[in-house]
Amino acid sequence: MTCKRFFCLLACSAVVFGSTAAWSAEIHGRSSTQFGWFNDIFTGNKQAEFGEYLNLSVTQIDK
C-alpha cells in the first residue's frame, strides 16, 4: 500500500515540476467548406466542386 502511494506521489510531483519548465503556445484554427457551381467555359457542362480550407495560427510562441 505504501509503495502505491509513493509511486503516485512521485508521478504527480514529476507532472507538476515538469510542467513548470515546459514551453507553451496557443494554437487557433478554423475550417471552412466551399461549394462552387458553375458552367465549364470549354464544354458548356455544369460542374460542381467542393473546396476545404484550413486556417491555423500559432501565437505566444516566445515572450
DRENTORKOL-3810 file (N, C-alpha, C; in nm, 4 decimals):
REM DRENTORKOL-3810
@n.u->0.0824; n.v->-0.1200; n.w->0.0000; ca.u->0.0000; ca.v->0.0000; ca.w->0.0000; c.u->0.0865; c.v->0.1258; c.w->0.0000
@n.u->0.1908; n.v->0.1286; n.w->0.0786; ca.u->0.2766; ca.v->0.2474; ca.w->0.0832; c.u->0.3558; c.v->0.2622; c.w->-0.0464
@n.u->0.3825; n.v->0.1497; n.w->-0.1120; ca.u->0.4540; ca.v->0.1565; ca.w->-0.2400; c.u->0.3666; c.v->0.2241; c.w->-0.3460
@n.u->0.2366; n.v->0.1952; n.w->-0.3451; ca.u->0.1452; ca.v->0.2585; ca.w->-0.4396; c.u->0.1353; c.v->0.4078; c.w->-0.4139
@n.u->0.1276; n.v->0.4463; n.w->-0.2874; ca.u->0.1196; ca.v->0.5891; ca.w->-0.2538; c.u->0.2467; c.v->0.6618; c.w->-0.2923
@n.u->0.3616; n.v->0.5967; n.w->-0.2671; ca.u->0.4887; ca.v->0.6584; ca.w->-0.3025; c.u->0.4989; c.v->0.6764; c.w->-0.4542
@n.u->0.4592; n.v->0.5743; n.w->-0.5306; ca.u->0.4620; ca.v->0.5837; ca.w->-0.6763; c.u->0.3680; c.v->0.6931; c.w->-0.7259
@n.u->0.2492; n.v->0.7023; n.w->-0.6662; ca.u->0.1528; ca.v->0.8053; ca.w->-0.7057; c.u->0.2070; c.v->0.9450; c.w->-0.6749
@n.u->0.2670; n.v->0.9611; n.w->-0.5577; ca.u->0.3261; ca.v->1.0892; ca.w->-0.5195; c.u->0.4413; c.v->1.1253; c.w->-0.6123
@n.u->0.5228; n.v->1.0265; n.w->-0.6464; ca.u->0.6355; ca.v->1.0504; ca.w->-0.7362; c.u->0.5869; c.v->1.0886; c.w->-0.8760
@n.u->0.4841; n.v->1.0214; n.w->-0.9258; ca.u->0.4298; ca.v->1.0520; ca.w->-1.0582; c.u->0.3659; c.v->1.1906; c.w->-1.0607
@n.u->0.2895; n.v->1.2243; n.w->-0.9588; ca.u->0.2254; ca.v->1.3566; ca.w->-0.9532; c.u->0.3275; c.v->1.4686; c.w->-0.9418
@n.u->0.4330; n.v->1.4482; n.w->-0.8626; ca.u->0.5347; ca.v->1.5522; ca.w->-0.8496; c.u->0.6120; c.v->1.5693; c.w->-0.9797
@n.u->0.6338; n.v->1.4609; n.w->-1.0540; ca.u->0.7028; ca.v->1.4727; ca.w->-1.1826; c.u->0.6185; c.v->1.5528; c.w->-1.2815
@n.u->0.4872; n.v->1.5344; n.w->-1.2791; ca.u->0.3989; ca.v->1.6093; ca.w->-1.3683; c.u->0.3967; c.v->1.7565; c.w->-1.3307
@n.u->0.3880; n.v->1.7848; n.w->-1.2015; ca.u->0.3811; ca.v->1.9243; ca.w->-1.1558; c.u->0.5119; c.v->1.9968; c.w->-1.1822
@n.u->0.6248; n.v->1.9367; n.w->-1.1485; ca.u->0.7527; ca.v->2.0043; ca.w->-1.1680; c.u->0.7946; c.v->2.0057; c.w->-1.3145
@n.u->0.7540; n.v->1.9084; n.w->-1.3908; ca.u->0.7859; ca.v->1.9057; ca.w->-1.5329; c.u->0.7063; c.v->2.0083; c.w->-1.6115
@n.u->0.5866; n.v->2.0380; n.w->-1.5668; ca.u->0.5037; ca.v->2.1324; ca.w->-1.6407; c.u->0.5469; c.v->2.2768; c.w->-1.6188
@n.u->0.6204; n.v->2.3054; n.w->-1.5138; ca.u->0.6637; ca.v->2.4432; ca.w->-1.4913; c.u->0.7742; c.v->2.4836; c.w->-1.5872
@n.u->0.8517; n.v->2.3868; n.w->-1.6360; ca.u->0.9615; ca.v->2.4181; ca.w->-1.7270; c.u->0.9197; c.v->2.4059; c.w->-1.8735
@n.u->0.7977; n.v->2.3703; n.w->-1.8988; ca.u->0.7533; ca.v->2.3482; ca.w->-2.0370; c.u->0.7202; c.v->2.4803; c.w->-2.1058
@n.u->0.7433; n.v->2.4844; n.w->-2.2353; ca.u->0.7050; ca.v->2.5989; ca.w->-2.3156; c.u->0.5638; c.v->2.5765; c.w->-2.3658
@n.u->0.4957; n.v->2.6846; n.w->-2.3927; ca.u->0.3585; ca.v->2.6705; ca.w->-2.4402; c.u->0.3340; c.v->2.7671; c.w->-2.5562
@n.u->0.2320; n.v->2.7345; n.w->-2.6312; ca.u->0.1897; ca.v->2.8188; ca.w->-2.7426; c.u->0.0400; c.v->2.7993; c.w->-2.7597
@n.u->-0.0248; n.v->2.9024; n.w->-2.8089; ca.u->-0.1680; ca.v->2.8930; ca.w->-2.8361; c.u->-0.1877; c.v->2.8620; c.w->-2.9838
@n.u->-0.2704; n.v->2.7633; n.w->-3.0102; ca.u->-0.2991; ca.v->2.7241; ca.w->-3.1482; c.u->-0.4487; c.v->2.7439; c.w->-3.1727
@n.u->-0.4788; n.v->2.8244; n.w->-3.2735; ca.u->-0.6170; ca.v->2.8509; ca.w->-3.3113; c.u->-0.6358; c.v->2.8047; c.w->-3.4552
@n.u->-0.7544; n.v->2.7589; n.w->-3.4845; ca.u->-0.7784; ca.v->2.7143; ca.w->-3.6200; c.u->-0.9227; c.v->2.7326; c.w->-3.6620
@n.u->-0.9410; n.v->2.7336; n.w->-3.7923; ca.u->-1.0746; ca.v->2.7458; ca.w->-3.8488; c.u->-1.0783; c.v->2.6672; c.w->-3.9789
@n.u->-1.1854; n.v->2.5952; n.w->-3.9973; ca.u->-1.2031; ca.v->2.5172; ca.w->-4.1187; c.u->-1.3323; c.v->2.5607; c.w->-4.1865
@n.u->-1.3281; n.v->2.5681; n.w->-4.3180; ca.u->-1.4495; ca.v->2.6053; ca.w->-4.3905; c.u->-1.4568; c.v->2.5241; c.w->-4.5198
@n.u->-1.5785; n.v->2.4985; n.w->-4.5609; ca.u->-1.6042; ca.v->2.4247; ca.w->-4.6842; c.u->-1.6782; c.v->2.5156; c.w->-4.7809
@n.u->-1.6349; n.v->2.5145; n.w->-4.9053; ca.u->-1.6962; ca.v->2.5988; ca.w->-5.0075; c.u->-1.7492; c.v->2.5095; c.w->-5.1189
@n.u->-1.8705; n.v->2.5366; n.w->-5.1623; ca.u->-1.9322; ca.v->2.4639; ca.w->-5.2726; c.u->-1.9436; c.v->2.5579; c.w->-5.3913
@n.u->-1.8838; n.v->2.5177; n.w->-5.5019; ca.u->-1.8885; ca.v->2.6000; ca.w->-5.6223; c.u->-1.9668; c.v->2.5308; c.w->-5.7325
@n.u->-2.0601; n.v->2.6028; n.w->-5.7920; ca.u->-2.1430; ca.v->2.5513; ca.w->-5.9007; c.u->-2.1263; c.v->2.6454; c.w->-6.0181
@n.u->-2.0809; n.v->2.5940; n.w->-6.1321; ca.u->-2.0530; ca.v->2.6817; ca.w->-6.2453; c.u->-2.0642; c.v->2.6040; c.w->-6.3759
@n.u->-2.0645; n.v->2.6789; n.w->-6.4849; ca.u->-2.0631; ca.v->2.6206; ca.w->-6.6196; c.u->-1.9196; c.v->2.6221; c.w->-6.6715
@n.u->-1.8758; n.v->2.5092; n.w->-6.7243; ca.u->-1.7424; ca.v->2.4996; ca.w->-6.7821; c.u->-1.7393; c.v->2.5802; c.w->-6.9118
@n.u->-1.6408; n.v->2.6689; n.w->-6.9252; ca.u->-1.6375; ca.v->2.7560; ca.w->-7.0433; c.u->-1.5937; c.v->2.6805; c.w->-7.1687
@n.u->-1.5262; n.v->2.5685; n.w->-7.1539; ca.u->-1.4793; ca.v->2.4937; ca.w->-7.2711; c.u->-1.5853; c.v->2.3976; c.w->-7.3241
@n.u->-1.6537; n.v->2.3261; n.w->-7.2357; ca.u->-1.7510; ca.v->2.2256; ca.w->-7.2801; c.u->-1.8951; c.v->2.2717; c.w->-7.2628
@n.u->-1.9199; n.v->2.3732; n.w->-7.1820; ca.u->-2.0548; ca.v->2.4203; ca.w->-7.1574; c.u->-2.1314; c.v->2.3349; c.w->-7.0566
@n.u->-2.0656; n.v->2.2365; n.w->-6.9989; ca.u->-2.1311; ca.v->2.1500; ca.w->-6.8990; c.u->-2.1327; c.v->2.2167; c.w->-6.7623
@n.u->-2.2354; n.v->2.1853; n.w->-6.6855; ca.u->-2.2414; ca.v->2.2327; ca.w->-6.5476; c.u->-2.1484; c.v->2.1474; c.w->-6.4618
@n.u->-2.0763; n.v->2.2129; n.w->-6.3735; ca.u->-1.9841; ca.v->2.1425; ca.w->-6.2848; c.u->-2.0034; c.v->2.1898; c.w->-6.1421
@n.u->-1.9681; n.v->2.1029; n.w->-6.0511; ca.u->-1.9751; ca.v->2.1362; ca.w->-5.9087; c.u->-1.8442; c.v->2.0946; c.w->-5.8427
@n.u->-1.7971; n.v->2.1768; n.w->-5.7513; ca.u->-1.6735; ca.v->2.1489; ca.w->-5.6789; c.u->-1.6935; c.v->2.1767; c.w->-5.5309
@n.u->-1.6231; n.v->2.0993; n.w->-5.4511; ca.u->-1.6137; ca.v->2.1268; ca.w->-5.3081; c.u->-1.4695; c.v->2.1646; c.w->-5.2786
@n.u->-1.4530; n.v->2.2672; n.w->-5.1986; ca.u->-1.3202; ca.v->2.3089; ca.w->-5.1547; c.u->-1.3155; c.v->2.3153; c.w->-5.0029
@n.u->-1.2108; n.v->2.2616; n.w->-4.9450; ca.u->-1.1936; ca.v->2.2632; ca.w->-4.7995; c.u->-1.0736; c.v->2.3513; c.w->-4.7672
@n.u->-1.0937; n.v->2.4493; n.w->-4.6807; ca.u->-0.9892; ca.v->2.5437; ca.w->-4.6434; c.u->-0.9630; c.v->2.5317; c.w->-4.4939
@n.u->-0.8348; n.v->2.5295; n.w->-4.4573; ca.u->-0.7933; ca.v->2.5181; ca.w->-4.3190; c.u->-0.7003; c.v->2.6334; c.w->-4.2870
@n.u->-0.7339; n.v->2.7094; n.w->-4.1827; ca.u->-0.6557; ca.v->2.8244; ca.w->-4.1409; c.u->-0.6075; c.v->2.7983; c.w->-3.9989
@n.u->-0.4764; n.v->2.7914; n.w->-3.9793; ca.u->-0.4181; ca.v->2.7707; ca.w->-3.8465; c.u->-0.3298; c.v->2.8896; c.w->-3.8117
@n.u->-0.3328; n.v->2.9273; n.w->-3.6850; ca.u->-0.2421; ca.v->3.0315; ca.w->-3.6377; c.u->-0.1868; c.v->2.9904; c.w->-3.5020
@n.u->-0.0589; n.v->3.0146; n.w->-3.4852; ca.u->0.0095; ca.v->2.9832; ca.w->-3.3601; c.u->0.0580; c.v->3.1156; c.w->-3.3012
@n.u->0.0163; n.v->3.1437; n.w->-3.1778; ca.u->0.0553; ca.v->3.2697; ca.w->-3.1130; c.u->0.1224; c.v->3.2401; c.w->-2.9796
@n.u->0.1839; n.v->3.3402; n.w->-2.9262; ca.u->0.2529; ca.v->3.3367; ca.w->-2.7964; c.u->0.3558; c.v->3.2245; c.w->-2.7905
@n.u->0.4368; n.v->3.2153; n.w->-2.8980; ca.u->0.5424; ca.v->3.1146; ca.w->-2.9008; c.u->0.6566; c.v->3.1569; c.w->-2.8097
@n.u->0.6944; n.v->3.2822; n.w->-2.8185; ca.u->0.8057; ca.v->3.3343; ca.w->-2.7406; c.u->0.7639; c.v->3.4666; c.w->-2.6803
@n.u->0.7977; n.v->3.4885; n.w->-2.5552; ca.u->0.7578; ca.v->3.6131; ca.w->-2.4904; c.u->0.8472; c.v->3.7240; c.w->-2.5296
END
